[in-house]
Amino acid sequence: MRRVRWRATGSALVRVILVWAVSTLTMLVLAGILPDFRLQSNDGDSITQIGLTAAWGAGAFGLLSALVWPLLVRALLLVPALVLGLLVFFLNGSLLLLALSLIPSGYGEVAPQTAVVVAAVMSAVASATSTALAVRDDEAYRRRLHRLADRRRRRQRGHGASGAGETAPGFLFLQLDGVGYEVLRRAAGSALMPTVAGWLDRTHRITPWRTDWSSQTGASQLGILYGSNFDVPAFRWYEKDTGEVVVCNRPTSAAELQRRAVARTGNGGLLSHDGASRGNLFSGGADQLALVLSVSARRSPANRSRAGYFAYFSDPANAVRTAVSFVAEVVREVGQSLRARIRGDGPRVPRGGLYPLIRAFATVVERDVVVASVIGDMLAGRAAIYADLVAYDEVAHHSGPQGRDTDQVLARLDRSLALIARVAEHAPREYRIVLLSDHGQSPGETFLGQYGLTLEDLVRAGCGLPVSRRAGRTPSGAEARAAVLAALHRPVEEGEEEAHPVRGPEPVVLASGNLGLISFPDVPGRAPRELIERVHPALLATLANHPGIGFLLVDGQVLGPGGAVARLDEPGAAEELLAPFGPGAAEAVRRTDAFPHVADVMVNSAFDPRTGTVHAFEEQIGSHGGLGGEQGHAFLMWPTHLSDPDPELVGAAAVHAVLLRWLREADGPQVPLVRPGRVAEDSRAVEDSRSEAGSSGFFPSAGVPVQDENR
């Protein structure tokens, strides 16, 4: 035993010496290349003296990075995460200046701006060298994993946890945001995603599942994690009882939706037992959180949602690697956008402004942080992990669901899956990896691009209200944009007027992909059809007969073109009218009609079954949120040794039931009923968010009666 311990110590010492030597050589090379970096006196020194100076500097810099850097990162917990990513370089350069000042000869000199470059290069080289040596030393890697497992077992025993379930397999649920069933099958079949293809050939099965009418992440993920997405009619909607616009990717809204789901279902979420939630809108009841929007509005050191950023950027090499990839992705997006414009590709939406930065954040920063967090969770042996990778969804909104741009994103996602699978082989417990998506994407020209006006313009014209001569654009509400705002400590997307519309005779018009919502704030409760036609006699006919609109839902009735009307309580009538929108469309509309906060008029865009295209009311050429096409066809992919789900999965709550059953089959984590006081805790969390966000976008809906969905 002592011999093994000495061997391990010797191996670690050799790795430290090798990393030190490579860092020293890197510093010498940089000193020879950069004019503002010198390791010798003005009179010149011998090669030996220069080498010793470089060794002193590299060693001091390595020690400071190992000892001081984690303390600096922890001290900056209140700094916005993206700012920290940039601050990393300046802090790293400061550490290099300090390290050079510690050289006994005093010969090390570097300009401050050059110090940033030198420190970044040295951190990257040292990290690459250390990683390469660790990978080659399989025995050292296994020993590290065993230490992590032993530490976890001791922690569990310290908390009084039984050891019976330690050998139970863990579950990793990876959500590929926006990747539809057909898109995944095509990518796997064309060698675009070889990792997924290999799983399907050997270890996994796949099935489609049909989303609810609101085919978007807020509704789907809430249902998957908590077992109910009742009263979530769209991505954004207006609630008359509070006068608020609820937006699924606004942190205060996400916190409230999470609280409502816990109160309705009576359980703490899919991840309540030793779970981790990474990159999601909701926590799922997990104790370990990173990049979770529902808690990101809390500006305090206790905000665990941003912990993933700080854990990731605590290694300066991570910041360097991600920064280089970030810049490359920005350049890639600019090039792809210019190429599409030069070739005259259509449909096309504007991709300038801040969009290249938002895309790079989703496809690089968020991906890297989430994958690193998942790897850490597996090495720690957590029982249930749920992570969302949003890269494809963000790019598909602006480039379309299929094409070269999205193919590149899918290929990079596959490489991330391969990395996670390799790490899972060395984790202290077996992991069963489940892939799933929350919705798909349907292509098509935007409503504005096709018809030259927005849905709001059409509604105002139907109401006899003045319409702007210049049609405005409806901003996109993609998840990545909200994640960027949260990372910058600016979590509220809308301004005061958008979040709190003025109560008056003018309608509130909102867009959620190809689903539109019209509410009349001055009408209490849900407006009857007769009242709408009396006050605005031309509105419903104008909407229903427009070529870009498929159907309306008004007061329990479905209105189609040419005066077609189908009552939802009349058997078969709605099924016939909504048949072009696919199986289950009438049932999805019927379910939404029972929501307390359904809009006075729900508007679904037209759908062409031959091409699969829809018309988004937002600026998206790949959209989701309503009925029509691939947007409603998500996928679920599971290991073959788990039981098969039902042949036809309908709704996110059905997916939750399947995942819960698999957890129980594996004798793994059980989802407990909500603990006494848990609802009160969630309510206090929402109140904390309100105090942080002030009046910008919070709605005090605690205590509002909610209809029992099961009943």
Number of C-alpha atoms within 10 A of each C-alpha: 6 7 8 9 10 11 12 15 12 12 14 16 12 13 17 14 13 16 23 21 17 18 27 23 17 19 25 20 11 19 20 13 11 13 11 15 20 21 26 21 14 8 5 10 13 9 10 9 16 19 18 16 24 27 21 21 26 29 21 20 26 22 14 17 21 13 11 12 20 17 12 14 20 14 11 14 20 16 19 18 22 18 12 23 23 14 16 25 22 19 18 24 24 17 23 27 21 15 21 25 16 15 20 11 15 13 19 23 17 21 13 16 12 16 22 21 16 22 26 23 20 24 23 19 17 22 18 14 18 17 13 11 19 15 12 10 14 11 12 16 15 14 12 13 19 17 15 17 19 14 13 18 18 13 12 14 12 9 9 9 13 10 10 8 13 19 12 16 21 26 26 24 20 20 22 25 25 36 27 27 26 15 21 22 16 13 19 22 14 11 13 19 23 17 20 23 21 13 16 19 11 10 13 19 17 20 18 20 26 27 30 31 29 29 34 29 25 25 29 26 27 29 26 24 28 28 26 25 27 25 21 25 29 31 26 22 25 27 20 19 14 14 16 21 23 25 24 29 29 27 31 32 24 25 27 25 26 27 23 24 23 23 18 20 18 17 21 26 30 27 26 23 19 17 25 26 29 30 27 28 28 28 33 28 24 21 15 21 25 28 29 29 30 27 26 28 28 24 18 12 14 11 17 19 25 26 21 24 26 20 17 19 23 22 19 25 24 21 23 21 15 22 18 12 16 21 15 14 19 19 15 15 22 16 12 16 21 13 12 15 14 9 8 10 10 13 18 20 18 11 16 11 8 9 18 20 19 21 26 27 24 24 25 23 23 25 22 20 23 24 20 19 27 26 19 15 21 27 22 21 26 26 26 26 27 24 24 26 24 24 28 24 31 28 26 25 25 24 26 26 29 15 10 12 19 21 18 13 18 22 18 19 21 20 15 18 19 16 14 18 17 12 15 21 12 16 24 24 21 17 22 20 20 19 21 26 27 32 33 31 34 35 26 26 23 27 24 21 19 13 14 12 20 21 27 22 21 17 21 18 16 17 20 13 13 9 14 10 8 9 14 13 13 17 11 17 21 21 23 22 22 22 27 21 18 27 23 15 19 16 24 22 19 14 10 12 11 15 21 21 16 15 14 11 11 15 21 22 19 25 25 27 35 30 29 28 26 21 23 22 23 14 16 9 17 18 18 14 16 12 11 19 14 9 11 13 15 16 18 21 16 16 23 24 17 17 11 22 24 25 24 24 27 23 20 17 20 24 25 22 18 10 10 12 17 20 17 21 11 10 10 12 16 22 19 11 19 22 12 16 19 14 12 17 21 22 16 18 24 20 16 24 22 16 16 17 20 25 30 24 22 23 26 28 26 22 23 15 13 7 11 15 22 33 32 34 31 25 24 32 29 31 37 32 31 28 29 29 23 24 32 31 27 29 29 21 21 24 18 14 10 15 12 14 18 12 9 11 18 17 24 27 24 21 27 22 18 18 20 21 16 20 22 13 12 15 15 20 25 16 18 14 14 17 12 8 9 17 20 13 13 18 19 13 20 29 18 17 23 19 13 16 19 10 12 19 25 27 21 14 14 12 7 10 8 14 13 9 14 8 4
